[in-house]
Amino acid sequence: MMNQMLHLDINSQIGSCMPLAAMRIGTMIHNIEVNPGQGGKLVLAAGTCAKILKEPTSRYCLIKLPSGAEKMIDSRCRATIGMVSNPSHGALKLRKAGQSRWLGRRPVVRGVAMNPVDHPHGGGEGRSKSSGNHGRCSLTSWGKPCKSGYKTGPLKRRK
């Protein structure tokens, strides 16, 4: 029994990767698999971590994600103990537009500021809401509606 506890303590060091079944309640984890052997899919962003809420006695383990959502995950799935590093990543303040370009981010131009040939919202005299008539809903650059309850996913399967 003592030998087994010693084995658990060695494994529960920060940075250790093991199945959820081998972890205790309250352990902070990241890089969580959704399906066993698939590779880490959840909690990968800088400074994030999830928490184990229920003892993984059964097949599934309850985990609280950084969003606050609770998710049941297979106990055979692996996760890494600890928190993802660099928590100050989101607090970085860019000093000038060029710094954003250094990071490989291109400028974002509003559709209303474009010409009609470039975007469905473009054109008009002065600051027009959208090309011509004000009742037009928001569109993508390719003219497909992107708001107003427009269905974008696959069609609902019939029963």
DSSP file with accessible surface (Angstrom, degrees, kcal/mol):
  #  RESIDUE AA STRUCTURE BP1 BP2  ACC     N-H-->O    O-->H-N    N-H-->O    O-->H-N    TCO  KAPPA ALPHA  PHI   PSI    X-CA   Y-CA   Z-CA
    1    1 A M     >        0   0  170      0, 0.0     4,-2.0     0, 0.0     5,-0.2   0.000 360.0 360.0 360.0 -48.5    0.0    0.0    0.0
    2    2 A M  H  >  +     0   0  156      1,-0.2     4,-2.3     2,-0.2     5,-0.2   0.894 360.0  53.8 -63.3 -38.1    2.8    2.5    1.0
    3    3 A N  H  > S+     0   0  128      1,-0.2     4,-2.0     2,-0.2    -1,-0.2   0.890 107.8  50.7 -63.1 -38.0    4.7    1.6   -2.1
    4    4 A Q  H  > S+     0   0  126      2,-0.2     4,-2.1     1,-0.2    -1,-0.2   0.899 109.4  49.9 -67.6 -41.1    1.6    2.4   -4.3
    5    5 A M  H  X S+     0   0   75     -4,-2.0     4,-2.3     2,-0.2    -2,-0.2   0.904 109.7  51.2 -63.1 -41.3    1.2    5.8   -2.6
    6    6 A L  H  X S+     0   0  101     -4,-2.3     4,-2.0     1,-0.2    -1,-0.2   0.915 108.8  51.7 -61.6 -41.1    4.8    6.6   -3.2
    7    7 A H  H  X S+     0   0  112     -4,-2.0     4,-1.9     1,-0.2    -2,-0.2   0.902 109.8  49.6 -61.6 -42.2    4.4    5.7   -6.8
    8    8 A L  H  X S+     0   0   48     -4,-2.1     4,-1.8     1,-0.2    -2,-0.2   0.908 109.2  51.6 -63.7 -42.3    1.3    8.0   -7.1
    9    9 A D  H  < S+     0   0   79     -4,-2.3    -1,-0.2     1,-0.2    -2,-0.2   0.879 109.2  49.6 -65.5 -37.3    3.2   10.9   -5.5
   10   10 A I  H >< S+     0   0   92     -4,-2.0     3,-0.8     1,-0.2    -1,-0.2   0.924 113.7  46.8 -65.8 -41.5    6.1   10.6   -7.9
   11   11 A N  H 3< S+     0   0   56     -4,-1.9    -2,-0.2     1,-0.2    -1,-0.2   0.786 100.1  68.3 -71.0 -27.9    3.6   10.5  -10.9
   12   12 A S  T 3< S+     0   0   49     -4,-1.8    -1,-0.2    -5,-0.1     2,-0.2   0.098  71.9 125.0 -86.0  27.8    1.6   13.5   -9.6
   13   13 A Q  S X  S-     0   0  122     -3,-0.8     3,-2.1     1,-0.1    68,-0.3  -0.543  76.7 -86.1 -79.7 153.0    4.4   16.0  -10.2
   14   14 A I  T 3  S+     0   0  149      1,-0.3    68,-0.2    -2,-0.2    -1,-0.1  -0.361 117.2  27.7 -60.7 131.8    3.7   19.0  -12.4
   15   15 A G  T 3  S+     0   0   51     66,-2.3    -1,-0.3     1,-0.4     2,-0.2   0.258  86.8 133.6  98.6  -9.4    4.3   18.2  -16.1
   16   16 A S    <   -     0   0   29     -3,-2.1    65,-2.5    -5,-0.1     2,-0.5  -0.528  44.4-150.0 -75.0 139.9    3.5   14.5  -15.7
   17   17 A C  E     +A   80   0A  58     63,-0.2    63,-0.2    -2,-0.2    61,-0.1  -0.954  34.2 137.5-113.1 124.1    1.1   13.0  -18.3
   18   18 A M  E     -A   79   0A  13     61,-2.0    61,-2.1    -2,-0.5     5,-0.0  -0.965  55.5 -71.9-155.8 167.6   -1.1   10.1  -17.2
   19   19 A P  E >   -A   78   0A  45      0, 0.0     3,-1.5     0, 0.0    59,-0.3  -0.296  42.7-118.5 -64.3 153.1   -4.7    8.8  -17.5
   20   20 A L  G >  S+     0   0    0     57,-2.4     3,-1.7    55,-0.3    56,-0.2   0.793 111.1  69.1 -62.5 -27.6   -7.4   10.7  -15.6
   21   21 A A  G 3  S+     0   0   57     54,-2.0    -1,-0.3     1,-0.3    55,-0.1   0.784  96.2  53.8 -63.1 -24.0   -8.1    7.5  -13.6
   22   22 A A  G <  S+     0   0   39     -3,-1.5    -1,-0.3    53,-0.3     2,-0.2   0.428  96.3  87.9 -91.5   2.7   -4.7    7.8  -11.9
   23   23 A M  S <  S-     0   0    7     -3,-1.7     2,-0.2    -4,-0.2     3,-0.1  -0.646  70.4-125.5-105.0 160.8   -5.3   11.4  -10.7
   24   24 A R    >   -     0   0  103     -2,-0.2     3,-1.4     1,-0.1    28,-0.2  -0.536  37.1 -81.7 -98.2 167.9   -7.0   12.7   -7.5
   25   25 A I  T 3  S+     0   0   91      1,-0.2    28,-0.2    -2,-0.2    -1,-0.1  -0.362 113.7  25.0 -64.8 141.9   -9.9   15.2   -7.0
   26   26 A G  T 3  S+     0   0   31     26,-2.8    -1,-0.2     1,-0.3     2,-0.2   0.422  82.4 147.9  85.5  -1.4   -8.9   18.8   -7.3
   27   27 A T    <   -     0   0   31     -3,-1.4    25,-1.5    25,-0.1     2,-0.5  -0.482  46.8-131.4 -69.6 132.5   -5.9   18.2   -9.5
   28   28 A M  E     +B   51   0A  86     -2,-0.2    54,-3.3    23,-0.2     2,-0.3  -0.777  38.2 171.9 -84.5 126.5   -5.2   21.1  -11.9
   29   29 A I  E     -BC  50  81A   0     21,-2.6    21,-3.3    -2,-0.5     2,-0.3  -0.865  17.3-179.6-133.9 163.8   -4.7   19.7  -15.4
   30   30 A H  E     + C   0  80A  34     50,-2.5    50,-2.7    -2,-0.3    13,-0.2  -0.897  59.1  51.2-149.2 177.4   -4.3   20.8  -19.1
   31   31 A N  S    S-     0   0   56     12,-2.3     2,-0.3    11,-0.4    12,-0.2   0.942  74.1-175.3  54.9  55.7   -3.8   19.3  -22.5
   32   32 A I  E     -F   42   0B   0     10,-1.8     9,-3.0    47,-0.2    10,-2.4  -0.655  21.1-132.3 -91.5 136.4   -6.8   16.9  -22.1
   33   33 A E  E     -F   40   0B  18     45,-2.0     7,-0.2    -2,-0.3    44,-0.1  -0.544   6.7-159.4 -78.5 149.7   -7.7   14.2  -24.6
   34   34 A V  S    S+     0   0   48      5,-0.5    40,-0.5     1,-0.3    -1,-0.1   0.814  85.2  25.9 -94.2 -41.0  -11.4   13.8  -25.6
   35   35 A N  S >  S-     0   0   90      4,-0.3     3,-2.1    38,-0.1     4,-0.4  -0.961 103.8 -92.6-120.1 141.8  -11.0   10.2  -26.8
   36   36 A P  T 3  S+     0   0   54      0, 0.0    41,-0.1     0, 0.0    39,-0.0  -0.242 109.5   8.3 -57.2 130.7   -8.4    7.8  -25.5
   37   37 A G  T 3  S+     0   0   74     39,-0.2     3,-0.1     1,-0.1    40,-0.0   0.468  97.8 109.3  81.5   3.2   -5.2    7.9  -27.6
   38   38 A Q  S <  S-     0   0   89     -3,-2.1     2,-0.1     1,-0.2    -1,-0.1   0.761  80.3-115.2 -83.1 -25.7   -6.3   10.9  -29.7
   39   39 A G        -     0   0   29     -4,-0.4    -5,-0.5    -8,-0.1    -4,-0.3  -0.147  49.7 -42.5 101.1 156.1   -3.9   13.5  -28.3
   40   40 A G  E     +F   33   0B  26     -7,-0.2    -7,-0.3     1,-0.2    -8,-0.1  -0.289  58.5 154.7 -61.1 131.7   -4.6   16.6  -26.3
   41   41 A K  E     +     0   0B 114     -9,-3.0     2,-0.3     1,-0.1     3,-0.2   0.589  52.2  64.4-125.7 -31.1   -7.6   18.7  -27.5
   42   42 A L  E    S+F   32   0B  40    -10,-2.4   -10,-1.8     1,-0.2   -11,-0.4  -0.747  96.8  13.8-106.5 152.2   -8.8   20.7  -24.5
   43   43 A V  S    S+     0   0   17     -2,-0.3   -12,-2.3   -12,-0.2    -1,-0.2   0.976  72.1 136.0  55.9  67.0   -7.3   23.4  -22.3
   44   44 A L        +     0   0   95     -3,-0.2     3,-0.1   -14,-0.2    -1,-0.1   0.515  32.8 108.2-115.0 -12.9   -4.3   24.4  -24.5
   45   45 A A  S >  S-     0   0   62      1,-0.1     3,-1.6     2,-0.1    39,-0.2  -0.283  82.9 -81.0 -72.7 156.6   -4.4   28.2  -24.3
   46   46 A A  T 3  S+     0   0   39      1,-0.2    40,-0.2    37,-0.1    -1,-0.1  -0.277 110.9   6.0 -59.7 131.4   -1.8   30.2  -22.4
   47   47 A G  T 3  S+     0   0   22     38,-1.1    -1,-0.2    37,-0.4     2,-0.2   0.583  99.4 127.2  76.3  12.4   -2.4   30.4  -18.6
   48   48 A T    <   +     0   0   33     -3,-1.6    36,-2.3    37,-0.2     2,-0.3  -0.662  28.3 169.1-103.1 158.4   -5.4   28.0  -18.6
   49   49 A C        -     0   0   27     -2,-0.2     2,-0.3    34,-0.2   -19,-0.2  -0.976  20.4-141.6-158.1 156.5   -6.1   24.9  -16.5
   50   50 A A  E     -B   29   0A   2    -21,-3.3   -21,-2.6    -2,-0.3     2,-0.4  -0.743  17.2-135.6-114.6 166.6   -9.0   22.6  -15.7
   51   51 A K  E     -BD  28  64A  90     13,-2.0    13,-3.0    -2,-0.3     2,-0.5  -0.980  12.2-126.5-130.1 137.6  -10.0   20.9  -12.4
   52   52 A I  E     + D   0  63A   0    -25,-1.5   -26,-2.8    -2,-0.4    11,-0.2  -0.707  27.6 178.2 -81.1 123.6  -11.0   17.3  -11.6
   53   53 A L        +     0   0   56      9,-2.7     2,-0.4    -2,-0.5    10,-0.2   0.798  60.4  38.7 -97.5 -36.3  -14.3   17.5   -9.7
   54   54 A K  S    S-     0   0  130      8,-1.1     8,-0.2   -30,-0.1    -1,-0.2  -0.936  88.8-102.4-121.6 145.8  -15.2   13.8   -9.1
   55   55 A E        -     0   0   91     -2,-0.4     2,-2.8     1,-0.1     3,-0.5  -0.401  35.9-124.7 -60.3 126.3  -13.0   10.8   -8.3
   56   56 A P        +     0   0   11      0, 0.0    -1,-0.1     0, 0.0     5,-0.1  -0.334  66.2 132.8 -75.7  63.8  -12.6    8.8  -11.5
   57   57 A T        +     0   0  125     -2,-2.8     4,-0.1     3,-0.1   -36,-0.0   0.885  64.6  44.8 -79.8 -40.7  -14.0    5.6  -10.0
   58   58 A S  S    S-     0   0   78     -3,-0.5    17,-0.1     2,-0.4     0, 0.0  -0.041 112.2 -78.4 -86.9-160.2  -16.3    4.7  -12.8
   59   59 A R  S    S+     0   0  138     15,-0.1    16,-3.2    16,-0.1    17,-0.3   0.785 111.8  54.5 -73.6 -26.8  -15.7    4.9  -16.6
   60   60 A Y  E     - E   0  74A 105     14,-0.3    -2,-0.4    15,-0.1     2,-0.4  -0.799  65.6-153.7-115.2 155.3  -16.1    8.7  -16.7
   61   61 A C  E     - E   0  73A   0     12,-3.0    12,-2.9    -2,-0.3     2,-0.5  -0.976  17.7-130.2-126.7 135.1  -14.5   11.6  -14.9
   62   62 A L  E     - E   0  72A  25     -2,-0.4    -9,-2.7    -8,-0.2    -8,-1.1  -0.766  29.1-176.6 -90.5 126.7  -16.1   15.0  -14.3
   63   63 A I  E     -DE  52  71A   0      8,-2.6     8,-2.9    -2,-0.5     2,-0.6  -0.968  22.4-140.9-126.7 137.2  -13.9   18.0  -15.2
   64   64 A K  E     -DE  51  70A  92    -13,-3.0   -13,-2.0    -2,-0.4     6,-0.2  -0.876  24.8-150.6 -96.9 118.3  -14.5   21.7  -14.8
   65   65 A L    >   -     0   0   28      4,-3.1     3,-2.1    -2,-0.6   -15,-0.1  -0.355  29.3-102.4 -84.0 164.4  -13.1   23.6  -17.9
   66   66 A P  T 3  S+     0   0   72      0, 0.0    -1,-0.1     0, 0.0   -16,-0.1   0.788 121.1  62.3 -59.1 -25.2  -11.8   27.2  -17.9
   67   67 A S  T 3  S-     0   0  103      2,-0.1     3,-0.1     1,-0.1    -3,-0.0   0.639 119.9-109.6 -73.1 -13.9  -15.1   28.3  -19.4
   68   68 A G  S <  S+     0   0   40     -3,-2.1     2,-0.1     1,-0.4    -1,-0.1   0.241  77.5 132.4 100.6 -11.5  -16.9   27.1  -16.3
   69   69 A A        -     0   0   49     -5,-0.1    -4,-3.1     1,-0.0     2,-0.5  -0.453  51.5-137.7 -73.9 145.1  -18.5   24.2  -18.2
   70   70 A E  E     -E   64   0A 117     -6,-0.2     2,-0.4    -2,-0.1    -6,-0.2  -0.906  23.2-172.1-105.8 134.1  -18.4   20.8  -16.6
   71   71 A K  E     -E   63   0A  84     -8,-2.9    -8,-2.6    -2,-0.5     2,-0.6  -0.977  22.7-134.7-132.7 136.9  -17.6   17.9  -18.9
   72   72 A M  E     -E   62   0A 106     -2,-0.4     2,-0.4   -10,-0.2   -10,-0.2  -0.812  31.9-177.9 -88.8 123.9  -17.7   14.1  -18.5
   73   73 A I  E     -E   61   0A   5    -12,-2.9   -12,-3.0    -2,-0.6   -38,-0.1  -0.953  34.9 -95.2-126.2 144.1  -14.5   12.6  -20.0
   74   74 A D  E >   -E   60   0A  14    -40,-0.5     3,-1.6    -2,-0.4   -54,-0.3  -0.270  29.1-132.9 -55.9 134.7  -13.4    9.0  -20.3
   75   75 A S  T 3  S+     0   0    7    -16,-3.2   -54,-2.0     1,-0.3   -55,-0.3   0.691 103.8  63.7 -66.7 -18.3  -11.1    8.0  -17.4
   76   76 A R  T 3  S+     0   0  140    -17,-0.3    -1,-0.3   -56,-0.2   -39,-0.2   0.628  80.2 104.9 -80.6 -13.1   -8.7    6.4  -19.9
   77   77 A C  S <  S-     0   0    0     -3,-1.6   -57,-2.4   -41,-0.1     2,-0.2  -0.416  70.3-128.4 -67.2 145.1   -8.0    9.7  -21.5
   78   78 A R  E     +A   19   0A 110    -59,-0.3   -45,-2.0   -43,-0.2     2,-0.3  -0.596  28.1 175.5 -96.3 155.1   -4.7   11.3  -20.6
   79   79 A A  E     -A   18   0A   0    -61,-2.1   -61,-2.0    -2,-0.2     2,-0.4  -0.968  28.9-115.4-150.5 161.8   -4.0   14.8  -19.3
   80   80 A T  E     -AC  17  30A  17    -50,-2.7   -50,-2.5    -2,-0.3     2,-0.2  -0.857  30.5-122.4-103.9 135.3   -0.9   16.7  -18.1
   81   81 A I  E    S+ C   0  29A  12    -65,-2.5   -66,-2.3    -2,-0.4   -52,-0.3  -0.550  71.7  28.9 -77.2 138.5   -0.8   17.9  -14.5
   82   82 A G  S    S-     0   0    8    -54,-3.3     2,-0.3    -2,-0.2   -32,-0.3  -0.568  90.2 -59.3 111.6-173.7   -0.4   21.7  -14.0
   83   83 A M        -     0   0  109     -2,-0.2   -34,-0.2   -34,-0.1     2,-0.1  -0.814  51.3-101.7-110.5 149.1   -1.3   24.9  -15.7
   84   84 A V        -     0   0   28    -36,-2.3   -37,-0.4    -2,-0.3   -39,-0.0  -0.465  48.1-117.1 -67.7 140.2   -0.2   26.1  -19.2
   85   85 A S  S    S+     0   0   95      1,-0.1   -38,-1.1    -2,-0.1   -37,-0.2  -0.075  83.7  51.5 -74.8 178.0    2.6   28.6  -18.9
   86   86 A N    >   +     0   0   85    -40,-0.2     3,-1.6   -39,-0.1    -1,-0.1   0.939  52.7 173.0  61.7  57.9    2.6   32.3  -20.0
   87   87 A P  G >  S+     0   0   99      0, 0.0     3,-0.6     0, 0.0     4,-0.2   0.738  73.2  64.5 -66.8 -18.6   -0.5   33.5  -18.2
   88   88 A S  G >  S+     0   0   77      1,-0.2     3,-0.7     2,-0.1     4,-0.4   0.335  70.5 104.0 -86.8  11.4    0.3   37.1  -19.2
   89   89 A H  G X  S+     0   0  108     -3,-1.6     3,-1.0     1,-0.2    -1,-0.2   0.897  80.7  47.0 -59.2 -41.7   -0.1   36.4  -22.9
   90   90 A G  G <  S+     0   0   75     -3,-0.6    -1,-0.2     1,-0.2    -2,-0.1   0.690 103.9  62.7 -75.5 -17.5   -3.5   38.1  -23.2
   91   91 A A  G <  S+     0   0   85     -3,-0.7    -1,-0.2    -4,-0.2    -2,-0.2   0.485  72.6 123.5 -87.1  -1.2   -2.3   41.2  -21.3
   92   92 A L    <   -     0   0  112     -3,-1.0     2,-0.6    -4,-0.4    -3,-0.0  -0.403  51.4-151.0 -65.9 126.8    0.3   42.1  -23.9
   93   93 A K        -     0   0  179     -2,-0.2     2,-0.4     2,-0.0    -1,-0.1  -0.898   8.2-138.1-103.3 122.0   -0.3   45.6  -25.2
   94   94 A L        -     0   0   59     -2,-0.6     3,-0.1     1,-0.1     4,-0.0  -0.638   7.4-154.9 -80.2 134.0    0.8   46.3  -28.8
   95   95 A R        +     0   0  190     -2,-0.4     2,-0.3     1,-0.2    -1,-0.1   0.798  69.0   0.2 -81.2 -32.2    2.5   49.7  -29.1
   96   96 A K  S >> S-     0   0  124      1,-0.1     4,-0.9     0, 0.0     3,-0.9  -0.964  75.4 -99.4-152.8 167.7    1.8   50.3  -32.8
   97   97 A A  H >> S+     0   0   84     -2,-0.3     4,-1.4     1,-0.2     3,-0.5   0.854 117.2  62.4 -61.4 -34.1    0.1   48.8  -35.9
   98   98 A G  H 3> S+     0   0   27      1,-0.2     4,-1.9     2,-0.2    -1,-0.2   0.835  94.9  60.3 -62.6 -31.0    3.5   47.6  -37.2
   99   99 A Q  H <> S+     0   0   25     -3,-0.9     4,-1.0     1,-0.2    -1,-0.2   0.873 102.2  52.5 -66.0 -34.5    3.9   45.3  -34.1
  100  100 A S  H <<>S+     0   0   31     -4,-0.9     5,-2.0    -3,-0.5     3,-0.4   0.884 107.8  52.4 -65.2 -37.2    0.7   43.5  -35.1
  101  101 A R  H ><5S+     0   0  126     -4,-1.4     3,-1.7     1,-0.2    -2,-0.2   0.847 101.4  59.8 -67.1 -34.5    2.2   43.0  -38.6
  102  102 A W  H 3<5S+     0   0  163     -4,-1.9    -1,-0.2     1,-0.3    -2,-0.2   0.832 101.7  54.9 -61.7 -31.4    5.4   41.5  -37.0
  103  103 A L  T 3<5S-     0   0   92     -4,-1.0    -1,-0.3    -3,-0.4    -2,-0.2   0.419 123.8-107.1 -81.8  -0.7    3.2   38.8  -35.5
  104  104 A G  T < 5S+     0   0   63     -3,-1.7     2,-0.5     1,-0.3    -3,-0.2   0.628  73.6 140.1  87.6  12.9    1.8   38.0  -39.0
  105  105 A R      < -     0   0  124     -5,-2.0    -1,-0.3     3,-0.0    -2,-0.1  -0.812  40.4-148.2 -94.4 125.3   -1.6   39.6  -38.4
  106  106 A R        -     0   0  191     -2,-0.5    -5,-0.0     1,-0.1     0, 0.0  -0.546  31.0 -86.9 -88.4 157.9   -3.0   41.5  -41.4
  107  107 A P        -     0   0   85      0, 0.0     2,-0.6     0, 0.0    -1,-0.1  -0.265  34.5-134.1 -64.1 148.3   -5.2   44.6  -41.1
  108  108 A V        -     0   0  143     -3,-0.1     2,-0.5     0, 0.0    -3,-0.0  -0.925  20.5-164.1-105.6 118.4   -9.0   44.0  -40.8
  109  109 A V        -     0   0   88     -2,-0.6     2,-0.1     2,-0.0     5,-0.1  -0.891  20.3-120.5-105.9 132.0  -11.0   46.4  -43.0
  110  110 A R    >   -     0   0  171     -2,-0.5     3,-0.7     1,-0.1     4,-0.3  -0.406  14.9-129.6 -68.5 145.0  -14.7   46.9  -42.5
  111  111 A G  G >  S+     0   0   12      1,-0.2     3,-1.4     2,-0.2    -1,-0.1   0.844 107.4  60.6 -62.6 -33.7  -17.0   46.0  -45.3
  112  112 A V  G 3  S+     0   0   55      1,-0.3    11,-0.3    10,-0.1    -1,-0.2   0.806 100.1  56.2 -65.4 -27.2  -18.8   49.4  -45.1
  113  113 A A  G <  S+     0   0   58     -3,-0.7    -1,-0.3     9,-0.1    -2,-0.2   0.523  98.2  82.6 -83.5  -4.0  -15.5   51.1  -45.8
  114  114 A M  S <  S-     0   0   50     -3,-1.4     9,-2.0    -4,-0.3    -3,-0.0  -0.330  85.2 -99.1 -93.7 176.6  -15.0   49.2  -49.1
  115  115 A N    >>  -     0   0  102      7,-0.3     3,-1.5    -2,-0.1     4,-1.5  -0.559  38.8-104.8 -88.1 160.7  -16.4   49.6  -52.6
  116  116 A P  T 34 S+     0   0   90      0, 0.0     6,-0.2     0, 0.0    -1,-0.1   0.795 120.2  57.8 -59.2 -28.4  -19.4   47.7  -53.9
  117  117 A V  T 34 S+     0   0  130      1,-0.2    -3,-0.0     3,-0.0     0, 0.0   0.760 109.7  45.2 -71.5 -22.4  -17.2   45.4  -56.0
  118  118 A D  T <4 S+     0   0   91     -3,-1.5    -1,-0.2     1,-0.3     3,-0.0   0.750 125.5   4.7 -92.4 -28.2  -15.2   44.4  -52.9
  119  119 A H    ><  -     0   0   18     -4,-1.5     3,-1.7    -8,-0.1    -1,-0.3  -0.988  63.7-120.0-158.0 146.1  -18.0   43.7  -50.4
  120  120 A P  T 3  S+     0   0   23      0, 0.0    11,-0.5     0, 0.0    21,-0.1   0.770 115.6  52.3 -61.5 -23.8  -21.8   43.5  -50.3
  121  121 A H  T 3  S+     0   0   26      9,-0.2    11,-0.1    18,-0.1     7,-0.1   0.511  92.1 107.5 -86.0  -6.7  -21.8   46.3  -47.6
  122  122 A G    <   +     0   0    1     -3,-1.7    -7,-0.3    -7,-0.3   -10,-0.1  -0.170  57.4  27.9 -73.8 166.5  -19.6   48.6  -49.7
  123  123 A G        +     0   0   20     -9,-2.0     5,-0.3   -11,-0.3     9,-0.1  -0.271  55.7 124.6  85.1-170.3  -20.5   51.8  -51.6
  124  124 A G        -     0   0   51      7,-0.1     2,-0.6     3,-0.1    -1,-0.1  -0.088  67.9 -68.5  97.1 161.2  -23.2   54.4  -50.9
  125  125 A E  S    S-     0   0  186      2,-0.1     2,-0.1    -2,-0.1     7,-0.0  -0.781  96.9 -31.8 -88.6 123.1  -23.1   58.1  -50.4
  126  126 A G  S    S-     0   0   74     -2,-0.6     2,-1.3     1,-0.1    -3,-0.0  -0.391 125.7 -12.6  68.7-143.2  -21.5   59.1  -47.1
  127  127 A R  S    S+     0   0  250     -2,-0.1     2,-0.3   -14,-0.0    -1,-0.1  -0.640  76.8 175.5 -95.2  82.6  -21.9   56.7  -44.2
  128  128 A S        -     0   0   18     -2,-1.3     3,-0.1    -5,-0.3     5,-0.1  -0.672  33.3-132.2 -87.3 144.2  -24.6   54.3  -45.5
  129  129 A K  S    S-     0   0  157     -2,-0.3     2,-0.3     1,-0.3    -1,-0.1   0.945  83.9 -15.4 -61.5 -55.5  -25.4   51.4  -43.2
  130  130 A S  S    S-     0   0    7      2,-0.2    -1,-0.3    -3,-0.1    -9,-0.2  -0.978 104.6 -55.5-149.7 158.0  -25.3   48.8  -46.0
  131  131 A S  S    S-     0   0   31    -11,-0.5     2,-1.1    -2,-0.3    -7,-0.1   0.040 102.7 -45.6 -46.7 103.5  -25.4   49.2  -49.8
  132  132 A G  S    S+     0   0   57    -11,-0.1    -2,-0.2    -9,-0.1     2,-0.2  -0.598 122.2  59.9  83.3 -95.2  -28.5   51.2  -50.5
  133  133 A N    >   -     0   0  101     -2,-1.1     3,-0.9     1,-0.1    -5,-0.0  -0.472  67.4-146.2 -78.9 139.3  -31.4   49.8  -48.5
  134  134 A H  T 3  S+     0   0  136      1,-0.2    -1,-0.1    -2,-0.2    -3,-0.1   0.650  89.5  72.3 -78.3 -14.1  -31.1   49.9  -44.7
  135  135 A G  T 3   +     0   0   79     -5,-0.1    -1,-0.2     2,-0.0     2,-0.2   0.472  69.5 115.9 -81.2   1.0  -33.1   46.6  -44.3
  136  136 A R    <   -     0   0  106     -3,-0.9     3,-0.1    -6,-0.1     2,-0.1  -0.493  62.3-131.1 -75.9 137.5  -30.4   44.4  -45.6
  137  137 A C        -     0   0   43     -2,-0.2     2,-0.1     1,-0.1    -1,-0.1  -0.321  37.4 -76.1 -83.0 168.6  -28.8   42.0  -43.1
  138  138 A S        -     0   0   38     -2,-0.1     8,-2.0     7,-0.1     9,-0.7  -0.387  54.6-167.4 -64.9 138.8  -25.1   41.5  -42.5
  139  139 A L  B     -G  145   0C  15      6,-0.3   -18,-0.1     7,-0.2     2,-0.1  -0.878  19.5-117.0-126.6 158.3  -23.4   39.5  -45.2
  140  140 A T    >   -     0   0   40      4,-2.7     3,-2.0    -2,-0.3   -19,-0.1  -0.305  46.4 -92.5 -79.9 176.4  -20.0   37.8  -45.7
  141  141 A S  T 3  S+     0   0   62      1,-0.3    -1,-0.1   -22,-0.1    -2,-0.0   0.725 129.3  54.1 -62.7 -19.2  -17.6   39.0  -48.3
  142  142 A W  T 3  S-     0   0  216      2,-0.1    -1,-0.3   -23,-0.1   -23,-0.1   0.292 122.7-103.7-100.6   7.9  -19.2   36.3  -50.6
  143  143 A G  S <  S+     0   0   35     -3,-2.0    -2,-0.1     1,-0.3   -24,-0.0   0.542  76.1 134.3  86.9   7.7  -22.7   37.6  -50.1
  144  144 A K        -     0   0  136      1,-0.1    -4,-2.7     2,-0.0    -1,-0.3  -0.733  63.1-106.0 -90.9 139.6  -24.0   34.9  -47.7
  145  145 A P  B     -G  139   0C  33      0, 0.0    -6,-0.3     0, 0.0    -1,-0.1  -0.335  33.2-178.1 -62.2 140.4  -25.9   36.1  -44.6
  146  146 A C        +     0   0   67     -8,-2.0     2,-0.2    -6,-0.1    -7,-0.2   0.364  65.6  24.2-121.8   0.8  -23.9   35.8  -41.4
  147  147 A K  S >  S+     0   0  136     -9,-0.7     3,-1.5     1,-0.1   -10,-0.1  -0.614  79.4  78.6-138.3-159.3  -26.5   37.0  -38.9
  148  148 A S  T 3  S-     0   0   98      1,-0.3    -1,-0.1    -2,-0.2   -11,-0.0   0.794 120.5 -62.9  60.2  30.5  -30.3   37.2  -38.6
  149  149 A G  T 3  S+     0   0   65      1,-0.2    -1,-0.3    -3,-0.1     2,-0.2   0.663  81.5 168.4  74.7  16.1  -30.7   33.5  -37.7
  150  150 A Y    <   -     0   0  119     -3,-1.5     2,-0.4     1,-0.1    -1,-0.2  -0.447  36.3-124.0 -66.5 128.6  -29.3   32.3  -41.0
  151  151 A K        +     0   0  178     -2,-0.2    -1,-0.1     1,-0.2     4,-0.1  -0.627  39.3 164.4 -77.9 125.4  -28.7   28.6  -40.8
  152  152 A T        +     0   0  120     -2,-0.4    -1,-0.2     2,-0.1     3,-0.1   0.632  48.2  81.5-113.2 -22.1  -25.1   27.7  -41.7
  153  153 A G  S    S-     0   0   50      1,-0.2     3,-0.1     0, 0.0    -2,-0.0  -0.104  94.3 -68.2 -79.2 179.5  -24.7   24.2  -40.3
  154  154 A P        -     0   0  130      0, 0.0    -1,-0.2     0, 0.0     3,-0.1  -0.297  66.3 -85.6 -66.1 154.9  -25.7   20.9  -42.0
  155  155 A L        -     0   0  172      1,-0.1     2,-0.2    -3,-0.1     3,-0.0  -0.281  49.9 -98.4 -63.9 146.5  -29.4   20.3  -42.4
  156  156 A K        -     0   0  197      1,-0.1     2,-0.2    -3,-0.1    -1,-0.1  -0.439  42.3-112.7 -68.1 133.6  -31.2   18.7  -39.4
  157  157 A R        -     0   0  218     -2,-0.2     2,-0.2    -3,-0.1    -1,-0.1  -0.439  29.1-122.3 -70.3 136.4  -31.6   14.9  -39.9
  158  158 A R              0   0  230     -2,-0.2    -1,-0.1     1,-0.1    -3,-0.0  -0.509 360.0 360.0 -77.8 148.9  -35.2   13.7  -40.3
  159  159 A K              0   0  248     -2,-0.2    -1,-0.1     0, 0.0     0, 0.0  -0.563 360.0 360.0 -92.1 360.0  -36.6   11.2  -37.9
